[in-house]
Amino acid sequence: MGDEFSLADVCLVPQMYSAQRFAVELKEYPLLNAIYERVQELPWVKDAHPAKQPDAES
């Protein structure tokens, strides 16, 4: 919702991650893909990635 990271982004990130994880086709959603790619560069989003969590499987 705008140029600032918001609750909308907090909700979008895990949904997009899960969609990619389960091979959901997302070509029809270029805006969502663009937002997701942009927020992936934010340090706090990178740090929260599931693969970086202490209980993540190797």
Secondary structure, DSSP 8 states (H G I E B T S, - for coil): --SS--HHHHHHHHHHHHHHHTT---TT-HHHHHHHHHHTTSHHHHHT-GGGSTT---
